[in-house]
């Protein structure tokens, strides 16, 4: 029995800066994702710090927060059966050099830091991350 899932996707500043939003959204739609909600926002660094709190002990935490708050981002709720895993597969490896052909990061990622997209890594985190951006 398959259940519809929702996951959060962020088109990161490097991709927004290069006007890749439509290309990336098309890749999601071609994989059967429905974009339930979306908005373009500019995060304050303090909000990026809250969002990435799970990584706060890691050495890359500050750079990650600086980067996510460095320019506009597009946050989206994606929906389909198996959304979390399918989104992670479509995004590809964190480092674009290691990402498989046809993945978003292989196509558009610039580096391990500027890898164009973020996606929730579990159903539980998807709920938390969706609430973070769409807590209406």
Buried (B, 14 or more C-beta within 10 A) or exposed (E): EEEEBBBBBBBBBBBBEEEBBEBBBEBBEEBEBEBEBBEEEEBEBEBBBEBBEEBEEEEEBBEBBEBBBBBBBBBBBBBBEBBBBBBBEBBBBEEBEEBEEEBBBBBBBBEBBBBBBBBBBEBEBBBEBBEEBBEE
